[in-house]
Amino acid sequence: MKNPSTKGPSAGTPSAKGPSTESPSGKSPSGRPPRGKAARARTAGLGALLAAVVLALLPLPPGGTAAAATGPAGNSAATKRGTKGPYDDFSGLEVTVHQTRNLRAQGLKVTWRGGTPTQGRKSDYLQIMQCWGDDPTGPEREQCQFGGAATSGGNFGTHIARRELLVGTDPLEKEYDELIPSPEYPGQMTSPFVPFRPVSGPPTKKTTDWTYFGPGDTNEEFFAATQPDGTGEVAFNLQTTREAPHLGCGDPLGTGTDVRGRRCWLVVVPRGSHDPDGSTGVDHRPNSSPFTTTNWDRRIVFPLDFLPVREPCPTDRTERRMTGSELVTDAVTSWQSALCATGTTRFTFSQRGEELARGNLTHPTATTPGLAFTVEPVEGGEKAGFVHAPVAVSGLTVGVFWEASGIGLVRDLRLSPRLLAKLLTSSYPLDVRYLTYDRPAPEHLKGNPDSLVRDPEFLELNPAFARSPQAPQVYPGGILLSAERSDATRIVWDYLRGNAESRAFLEGRPDPWGMKVNPHFKDLGLVTEGSYEFPKADPTETEIKVGEKSITYGAIDRSPYAVDLHDAARWVRRGTNNAKYEALDDPTAAGGLKLSGPEYLPGERRAYGLTDAASAVRYQLQVAALPNADGTYVRPTTTSLLAAVGQYKDSAVPGVLAADPARTRGDAYPLTVVTYAAASVKLPADARRDYARVLRYAAGPGQKQGTAPGELPYGYAPLPQKLRTLAASAADRLERGAPTGPGTSGGSTSGGSTGSGGPGGPDSGATGTGGTTGSTGGSGGSGAATSGAAGGTATPSSAAPPPATTGGGTGTTGTPGEHLAGTGSTPSEVLGVIRWVLLAVLVAGGLAGVAGPVVLGLAGRRRIPSDSSRTGIRHLKSD
């Protein structure tokens, strides 16, 4: 197999120049030349003081909060035009792929204009697929992942989503134009098909050969509709070699510093109203595969450069283990390669619940990770020997991919705290059972609206659904929730506990329309104590009978868990919550039946789930607006996240901000979260030095947003300068270690993690690096949800909840789908800091200049030898 002839682009962006300042004139206030050394010293001092005052009074250049980006990697977007065909003209069609470099498993925004509006499910649409191929001109049709999507019952053309070609219908088809022996029915002939040829392995043998991909995991868009104005948009679900090894996208190629990811391709095949022979099919519905030659000749091809999917660092280096919050997984997996490139240490990361991560620090063993990422502080904080460095600002959100009948793609969804409480407590009958005449709503949910879209409160907040007769008739599925036990989950419950309406609902008070909470959730302490978990407490079971056989499903089958927040976003992008409540014959299953889920066709896909802002941006999800304490509906953007951070107060541990969703106001987003890196000052000196380097990188270069390895992924808000300063200070304290002297134990000889890695002890959790560049970035090496608190000391708080608030506002801040962006501090923020630092330096210098001669005179004009050790400046060397 030939390697690609072109190398992937190198990452990097031009650096901005800092502001320049003019030096003082050096003249004395009187304008006369100064005389003598003392006079020159006094003149320099007065000049410095004058410059300091001027600098302090000068206005800052304009610039406020960093604006949100229009989209990640905008500089790698590519636009191409279509071409004219024998019967349909696509030359006015312009297709834009909004990112073509530094790709990983993610949503890829594809937009177009100049298309012919789609006619129902008949004609004029795009077909989009991911392909591999090492030829620099593009892939062959045998190298494209297509033909696995379900189309039954969708009223689409029979063959438009197949690899099968109809003999004699394309005058240009020469290779696949003869009937072939049927692989399923010996002695019979069947239509030819274009086999799929993987990057490694034999080609497929029949059209329904799901060896490599099938209805459950293909990412093809076989019917992407064009709107009446000729535009269209999809977020294509890209797959790397981890999700689709048969495509090999991101497979490492080359050696050493020249390693790059295998290039792949996005292929767009525009479809009109004609088949290749000029016919228009039944009711003007074309009925041919995109792989037949005439259709394939109209393809538009985009090269896709993937990040190499590999370990971020050589495995023979000294290992320093890190663990903790999923809210930093995307950031840490980006930072790992940069940390490796500038040192001799390999930093591995395993995602796990923060409670367990804190337990690793408070009860260390020889193999537990020495650095933990947490939202809540480690018990005791600095008094107990732990430093906390802020490293990431993110948010929790409801990610949405919802194609609603009569509305189209839902872009402006609003959810009140009470609606969210209804969803989290399975209070809608359809969330626990598929309702039929002989299987009605469970007795304890009777009287409640069947689903979210039938709820008067939802229709009042989302009038587009009320205006569309079809929209409320379609069940959107249960909300996807993470199975992980985490601090993030507790923040969601605190949000609901702090709102008067949702709190009352959770306590059992009906809403204004009479809907009541699922009684199985009333006595779980959700109001009095909150929770680190999303319980699935409804015991409803439903039996399905097929002849003499039967099978039972429960509420978790109907509204299943996601593994974690990232997994929830991934399933939402597929347009399904992965529910299974239908019975299928399966001779290998116990009882002869197995549970299965329904097919989701273009135009009918709908899913929503609690995820984090970074995952929502990564998979190009719409996000729901949530109200803060003012009642203003806000979405997570750079501005709204940083506004919330500015309102947060210290937790019980000074320097560690406590998320306070019930009190965020103005433009602040209520589910904003600050994640901290925590470590013990009692670690060995070499481990402290290494972990301090992580903190400095995270608070420095790691806050530059972008898609290249080492940068802060979109979806995070760059740390404000105050938090960066706190992180740098924490890194210094960590590197210094515990104070030494009488009554102290010494910072470099205490116990704790040696940082050397190893197979992992009973409290260590997963040991995988989980930070491979271009990986899915979901589990970070753990791959499994945790449900207990083994090894942890933190327990759910039983403190009284924050004062309940109500919000009657209706405004919304934050554009739907707005990407979080920024390059760290804004120009005014940076210059403001520099200005006051320079002011302090100039004042000090001025005072020294004025006072110097006096001091020298008092000292009998004795010369003081220069000693750089007295300057107070430490030169830190990088590893």
N, C-alpha and C positions, 0 to 999 in steps of 0.2 A: 504494500500500500504506500503510495507516495505521500510525503508530508506536504503541508501547504507551502507554497512558494513565498508567501509574504509573512513577515513577522508581525506580531502584535505590537500595537503602538505603545510607546513608553508613557508612563503616567507623569504628570507634572503640569503645573500651571505657573504662569509668570507671577512673581511676587510683587506686591505693591510697594512703591517707594514711600518711605516715611516722610513726615513733614520736615521742612528745613527751617532753621532759625538763623537770624543774623546775629553776629557777635557785637558786643558794645564797642563804642568808638575808642575808648581808652583815654579820653581827655578828662581833665579835672573839671569839677563843676564850674569853676571860674573861666574855663577855656584856656588857661595858661598851661604850658607844659609843666608837669610835676618835676620836682627836684629831689634827688636822693632816693635811696631804697625805701625808706619809711614812707616818703610821699607817694612813691609808686604803689606801695602796698595799700595805703589808705585809698588812693584813687581806684585801684582795682576792686577793693572791697565795696566802695560806694557805687561803682559801676555795676557790680553784681547785684547789689540791693535794688538799684534802679531797674535793671533788667528783670529781676524777679517780680517787682511790682507791675511792670508793663505786661509781662507774660501772664500774670494772674488776672489782669483786667481785660486782656484781649478776648473777644467773643470766639466761641468755638465755631468751626464750620458747620453748616447744616447737616443733619442726619440723625434720625431717631433709631427706633428699633429696627433691626435687620429685617428687610423685606423677605417674604416667603419666595422661594424659587418657583419658577414656572414648571420645572420638571428636572429630575436628575439627569446628569450627563447631557445637557442640551447641546453641548458643542459636538457631540458625536451623532446627532440626528442626521438622517439621510432621507431625501425626497426623490422619487422617481416617477416618471410618467408611463402610462400605458400605451399600447399601440393599436392600430386599426386591424380588425380581423376581417374574414370573408363576408360576414353578415352583421357583426356588431362592432361598433367603433368605440374603442377605449382610449383614444388618443387625448381626450380631454381629462382623463382621470389622473389625479396626482395622489400618490400614496406616500405618507411620511412614517418612518420608523423612528421613534424619538430617542432611542439609545442604541448604539451599535458596538460600543466598546465597554470593557470591564463588566461583562455580563455574568450572571450567576442564575441560580434558580430563583425566578422572580416573575412579576408581571411586566410585560413589555407593551408600552402604549403604541398603538398603531392607529393613525387617523387618515382620512382621505376626503377629497373634495372633487367636484366635477363628475361625479358618478350619476348614472341614471337611477332614479328612485326605485327601490324594491317594490315589487308588486306582490303583496301578501307573502305566500311561501312559494311563489311561482318562479319569478325571473329577476335578473339584475341584482346581483349580490357578489360578494367576494368570498373566495375560499383561501384559507391561510393555513400554512403547515410549516413545521420545523424539519429541516433536512440536514444530513451530514454530507460531506463530499470534499475531497482534497484537491480537486481540480479548481484552479483559481478563477475559472469562468463560471463556476456554479455547479449545483448538484444535478444528477440524473434523476429521473422520476422514480427509479427503483430505490433511491436513497432517502425518500421522504416518508415521514410518519403520517400516514393518512389511511383512512378506510376502516378505522376501528370504532367510529362513533355510532351510537344507536340512532336509528331514523324511523323505526316502526311507529305507525300511527301519527306521524307528523305531517302527512300530506305533502311531503317533498317529492321531487322526482326520484324514482326508485334507485337510480344508479349514481346520483350526484355525489354521494358520500362513500362510493365503493372504489375498489381497485379493478373491478371487473369492467371489461370493454365489450360493447355490443358489436358483433361482426357485421361489417358492411355499412356501418353508419358514419364512418369518417373516411372520406376519400384520401386523406393524407396518411392514414395509419397503415404501416407496412409490417411492423414487427409483431403485433398482437392482433392479427385479423383472421385467425382460423380457429375453428372449434377444437377443443382439446378433450382428452378422456377425463371423465369426472373422477376426482380423487375419492369421492364419497359413494358413488354408485357405479360399480364396475359394469362395463359394457355400454355405458351411456356417454354421450358427448355433452360438453358444457361450454359456456363462453370463456374466452381467454381472460387472463387477468395480469396485471403488472405486479410481479412479486416484490416483496420488500427485501432488500439486501442490506443486512446490518453491517456495521463497521467491522464486526468479527463474528463469524458463524455462518451457517448455511442460509440461503434465502427461504422464504416461506413457500409452502406447497399448495396452499389454497387460500381463497379470499377470507375465510374465517379462521385462519391460522393465527391464534393469539399468543404464539410463542414469545414475541417481543413486546407487543402492545395490544390492547383491546379496548372494549367499551369502558372499562373501569379506570384506565390510566392514560389513554391517548389525550393529547393536548390540541388536537386539530380544531379549527373553526371552519366547519364545512358550509355554514350559511351566515355570513356577516352582512347584515342588512344595511342598505343605504337609505338615509332619511329623505323626506320630500324635498329638502333643499340641496340634495346632492352630496351631502357630507355623511361621514360615518366614523365610528370609533369602537375599538375593542382593546382590551388589555390581554394580550396573548400570554398564556402561561408557559414561560420558557422552562425547559428541563436540561439539567446538566447530565454528565455521565453517571452521576449518583442515582438520579431518578430514571434515566433512560440510557443504560450502558450500551444499548444497541446503536445509539446515535454517537456516543463518545464525545459529546461537546464538552470541552474543557479538559480532556485527557492531556496530561503534561507531555509536551514535545520539546526536544532539545535537552541540553544539560547545563549545569552550572547556572550562571546568571542569565543565560539565554533561554531558560525554560519559559514556555508560553503555553496557553491552552489551545487545544484543537479548535480550529474555526468551524463554525456551522453556518447555516443559511436559513433565512426566512423567505419562503416563497409565497407570493400572492398570485392567485389565478382569478382574474375577473371573469364573471359569467354574465351573459346577456340574456336574450330571449330566444336564441336559436341553438339548435344542436349542430354538430359539425357538418351535417349534410344539408343544412338550411331549413330543416323542419323546425316547427315550434312546439311539438309535443302536444299532449292533451291539455287543453285550456291554457296554451302558451306556457307550459311548464317543461323546460328542458329536462332531458333524461339521460345525460351522459356524464361519464367520469371526468374529473379535471385532468386525468392522465392520458386521455386520448390525444393524439398528436396535435390536432387543430386547437384544442383548448390549451394544451401544454405550451404551445408556441406563443401564447399571449402572456405567459407568466412574467412577473416582475420579481427580481431576485435581489435580496439584500444580504451582504456578508455580515456575520455576527461574530465578534471577537470575544471569547469567553476567558474569564480568569482561569488560570490552571487549578484544577481540583487536585490538591495534594496537601501533604503535611506542610505547615507554614515554616517549619524549621527542621534541620537535620536531627535525626533521632540520637546521634552520638553526643549531643551537647548535654551539659548539666541541666537537669529539669527542675523548674520551679512550678509547683502546682497551684492553680487558682480554681476557685469554685464559687457558685452562688447564683444570684438572681438572673432569670431569663431576660430581664429588662436591659442587660448589657451584652447579651449574647452576640448580637450583630456587630456591636462596636468592638468588643474584645476580639472576635474572630477577624476583624479587619486589622486591629492593632498588632496582632501576633507576629505577622511577617515583618513589620517595620521594627518591632522590638528585637526580632531575631537578626535583622540586617545590621543593627548597630551595637551588637554585643555578642557575648559568647554563651548566653543562656537561652534555653528553650522554655518558654512559658506555655504550659498546657492549661486548658480550661475545661471544667466539667460543670454543666448546668445542673442546678438542684435548688430545692426550696431554700429560701433565706434562713429559715429557722434551723435547718440542718447545717447550713454553712456557718452560722454563728456558733453552733455547737462544736464545730471543728476547731474554732478558736478558743472557746472556753474550756474544752476538754481535749487538748491536742494529744496526738500520738506521734510516733516516729514517722508515720506515713501520711498524716492528714495534710491537706493543703494549707499553706501558710498565709494565703491572701484570700479573703472572702468578700464577695460583692453582696451588699445588703441594702435594704431600704430602712428598716428599723435599726437602731444602733445596737451594738454589742453591749450587754449588760455591764454597767459600771463605767463604760467609756474610758476616758484617759486615766481616771483614778485607778482603774483596774489594769492599766497598762496597754490600752488599745488606742490606736489612732484611727481616725475616720477621714477619708479624703473624698470629697464629691467628685464624681467622674462622669456622670451622665444625667441629662434632663430629658425625660421622655413623658409619655402619657398613656393611659389606658383609654380605649375607645371601642365603639361598636362598629366594626367593619362590615360593609354591605356590598353585595353584588346581587342586584334584584332587578329582574326584567318583569315588569308588571303589565298585565293586559290593559290596554287603553292608555297607558302612561309611557311605556318604554322603559329605559334605564332610569331607575330611581336615583336621583342625585341630591335631593334636599330633604332628607329624612330627619324628623325630630322625635326624640324619645324623652318623656318626662321621667323623673325618678320613680314615680309610681308605676308607669308602664314598665320600666326596667325591673322593678320589684315583682310585678306580675309575671314577667318572663322568667326570672330567676327562681320563682317558687312554683313553677308548673301549674299556674292557676287557670290556664286556658285548657278546656277539655281536649282539643286536638293536639296538644303538646304531650298527652299521655296515651292517646288512643285514636286510631282511625275510626271515625264515627260512621256507622251504618244503621239501618233500621233495626237489626237485631243486636247491635252493639252500640247503644246510645252512650251519652256522656255518663261517666261514673257518678254515683249518687252524691258524692261530696263536692262535685263541681257543677251540678245542675244549676241552671240560672245564670251562670257566667257566660259571656260571649264565647263562641266556639274557638275563636283565634284572635290574634292581634289585630288583623285587618277588619274584624267585625266589632271591635271595641269602640264605642262612641268617643272615648277619650282620644284614641289614636286618630280617628277620622277628623276630630276637631283640630288636632295639631297638624295633620297632614291632609289638607283639603283636596289635594289632587286625587287622593283615593276616594273621597266622597263624591267627587265630580265624575268619576269613571264607574259606570255600572258593573264592568267586569272585574275591576281590581279587587274589591272586597270579597269576591267569590273564590279567590284562589288562596289556599293556605300557604303561608311562606315557610313553614317548617319551624321547629323549635330552635331557640338560640343556641349556638355552639359555645360551650364553656370549657375552660381548661380543667383538667383533672389534677393539676399540680396544687399542692398546698403552698401558699405563697403570701408574702406581705402585700403583693398587688391585689390579691383577692380581698384582703381585709379592707383596703382602701375603698373598694367598690361598696362593700357593706357599710362602711362609715359614711359614705356619700348618701346612701339610702336612709341610714339611721338619723342623719342630720337634717333631713328634709321632712317637714311636718306632714305632708301628704303621704309620702311613701312610708314613713314611720307608722302613721296611723293605720295604713293598709296592712303592714306586716303584723301589727298588734291585733288585727281582726276587725277593724272598722271598715264597712263597705265603702266603695267609692261613690260619688254622687249618682251613678247609674245603677247601683246595687251590686256590683261585682265584689266578691269576697276572696280573701287569700285562701289558697289550698290549706286546709286545716292541718295537714301533716307537717307543715313548716312552722306552725305557731309556737311550738314548745321547744324549739331548737336553740333558743337564746340569741337569735339573730339580731333582735332589737337591743337587748340588755348587754350583750357581750360582743356582738359582731362575730366574724368567723374568718378563718384563713382558708376556707374551702367553700366550694359551691355544692351543697348537698343535693342529691337526687333522692328525696325522701318519699315520693309518692309510690305506694306499693302496688298500684293497679297492674293487673296482668290480663291479657286478652288472648283468647284461644281462637285459632284459625283451623277449620276443618276442611280437608280435601278428601272427599270420599270417606274411607275408613281411617285415614291418617289425620293427625292433628299436630299442631305446634303452637307454642305460646310465646308471646313477646311481652316485654315490660316497658315502663316509661323510659328506661335508659336506651332501649332499642329504638324507641320512637324519637327520642331527643338525646342522642348519644353525646358523650364527652369527646372533646379533642384531647390529644396528648398534652398539649401546652398552648400558649398563646400563638406561637408561630404556626403550629399545626392547624389551629382554628382559622387563621388567615388563609392558609393554603387550601383548605376545604371550601371556604367561602369563595375563593377565586374560581373554583370548579363549579360553583353554583349549586351546591348541595351540602346538607349537613350530615350526609352519610347515614341517614336513617334506614333501618331495615325492619319492615313490618308486613312484607308480602311473603307468601309461601311458594316455594319452588320445589318440584320433585328433585330429589337427589338420593339415588340408591346408596351412596356411601355415607349419608348422614344418619344419625340415630333417629328412628321413626320414619325414615324415608323422605323427610322434608327438611329444607333449610330456609332461613330467613334471607330475604333479598330486598333491595330498595327499588324504587321506580326509576324510569328513564327520564333524564332531563334534557330537553331539546332546546335549540336556540329560540329565544323569545320567551322561554318558560323557566329559565334558570333563576333560582332565588335562594339566597342564603345570607345569614348575618350571624356575627359572633363577637364575643368579647376578645379583643386582641390588643396588642400594643401598637403605638403610632408607627414605629419603625417597620413592623411587619405589614401594617396597612399600606404604607407608602411603597414598600418593596413589592407587594402584589397588586398595586394600583387599585386599591379598593376605595369605594366611596365611604365616607364616615358620617355617622349620625351626629347631629348637634345635640348637646346636653346643656341644661340650664345650670348656671351657678347660683349663688345666694341671692343675686339681684333678680333672678328670673330671666336673665339674658341667655339665649341659646348660643353656645360657643362651640367651635370645633378646634381640635388641637393644631395649632400653627406655632411657628417660632414666637410670634408676638404673644399669643395667648398662654403658651407654656411659661415663658419668662415672666409674664405678668403675675402668674400664680406663684412662681418661685419668690418674687419680690414681696409677696404678701405672707409667706410662710414664716412661722416663728420656730425658735429652737425647741427641740424635743427635751426629754429629761436629761439628755446628754448634750451639754453645750457644744455648739458648732455643727450639730446634726439637725437639719430642718425636718419638721414633722409635716407630712402631707395633711392638709386641712380642707378637704373638699367642701365642707359645710359652710365655710366662711369666705370662699373666693368670690370676689366681686369685680365689677367693671368688665374689662376685657379678658379676665383670667379664666383659664380652662379648669374646671373643677377636679378632673382626674389626672392632674399633673403629678409626676413622681420624680424625686431626686434619688439617684442610686449612689451609694458610697462604697469605696474600697476600704476594708478594715484589716488591720494586722496588728500583731503584738510587738511591743518594743523589746520583748524578752527573747525574740528569735535570735539565732546566731548572727554575727555581724555580716557575714557574706550574704545570708538570706535577706537581711534587712536592706542591704545595699541594692540587691537585685529588685526587691519589691518596691523600693523607693523609686527606682528607675521607671517602673510601670506607672506609678502615680504621677511622676513628672511628665511622662509621655502623654498619659491620658488627659492631663490638664493643659498640655501645651500643644504640640503638633497634632495630637489625636483629636483636637477640637476643630480642625479644618474640615469642612464638609466636602464630600465628593464620593466618587464610586471606586477610586483606586485603592489598592491595599494600603493600609495605614491611615486612611482618612475616616472621618466620622460619617457613617451612612446617613442618608436622608431619612427623616422621621425623628431624629434627635434634634433638640435645640442646643446650640453651642453654649457652653457654660459661661455665665456672666463673669466679669472680671473678679468680683468679690469671691465667687466660689473657686475660681482658679487660684487666687491668692491663698485661700484656705487649704486647697489641695497641695500647693507647693510647700506651705508651712508644715502640713502633716507629713509630707515626704521627708522634710528635714528632720523632724522629730523622730520618725521611724529610723532613719539612717543613724542618728545619734544613739539610739537605743535607750534603755532604762538608765536613769541617773545612777552614778556610782558614788561610793563614799560610805561613811558610817551608817549602818542600818539598811543598806541597799544590797541587792543581789548581783548587780552588774548586768549590763545589757547583752553581752556576747557569750555568756556561759550558761544562761538559763536553758530550760527545756524548750519544748515546742517542736515545730516541724523543722527538720533539717533541710527541707526543700529539695531533697535529692530524688524525690519520686519513688517509684516502686510499684509493686502490684496492688497496693491499697489495703488498708486495714479495715477493721469493722466499721469505722466511722468515716471512711474516706470517700465513699460513693464511687461513681464511675471515674476511671482514670484516663479515658480517651482524650486525645487532644481536642477533638471537636472543633477545631478552628481552621480547618482546611480552607484555603482561599477558594472562594467560589462555591463553597458547600451550601447545603440548604440552610445552614445557620439556625436550625431549629433547636434540637436538643443539646447541642454543644457537647456531645459526647455521652450524655447520660441516657438519652433515648427512652426513658421511662419516667412516669410520674411518680412522685413520692407522696405517701399518704400519712406517714407518721412523723414523729419528732425525735427519732432515735438520735442520741448524741447531742440534742439541743437543750438549751435551758430556757429559752423564751417560751412563754405561754400566752394564750389569748388573754387580752386585757379584760378585766371585769369592771373597769372604771366606767363611770356614767358616760353616756354618749354626749357629743357636743350639742349645744342648744339647737333645737329644731328650727328650721327656717322655711319660709314659703317664698315662692317667686311667682309673681304675676306678670313679669315682663314677657314680651313676645319678640324682642329683637334678636337677631342672630349675627354673631361675628365670626369671621373666618369663611373664606370661600370654600365650597364643597370640593374636596380633593386637593386643596392647596398643599403643596409640599413644604415640609419644614426645611429651612435652609439657613445660610449665613456662612461667614468665614471666620467665626469667632466674634470678637468685639467689633462693634461698628466703629467707623473712623472717629466719631465724636467721643466714643467711649475710650478708645485707645489714647487719643490726644488728651482727653481729660485727665487720664491717669498720668501720662507723661508730663503734662503741664504741672501738676502738683508735685511730682517727684523732682522735676527741674527746679521748681520754686524752692523746695526745701534745700536742694543742693546749693542753689545760688545764694539763698539767705545765709546758709551755713558758711559758704565761701566768703560772702560779703562781711559777715561778722568776724570771721577769722582774719580777713584782710585788714579790717579796721582795728581789731584788737591785737593783731599780731605784733605790731611795733611796741604796743604798751607792754605786752607780755615779755617781749624780748628785752625791753628796758628794765622791767622789774627783775628779770633774770640776769642782769648785768651783761646783756648782749651775748650770752653764751650760745653757741651753736648747738642745736639738737640734731643728732644724727638721724638720717632717714631710716625707717624700718617698715618694710612693707607688711610685716606681720601685724602692725598696729592699725592698718587701714580698715579692718573689719570686712574685707572682701575675700570670699573663699572661691577658689577656682575649682569647679567640679569637673572631673574627667568622665567622659562617657566610656562605657564598656565596649 
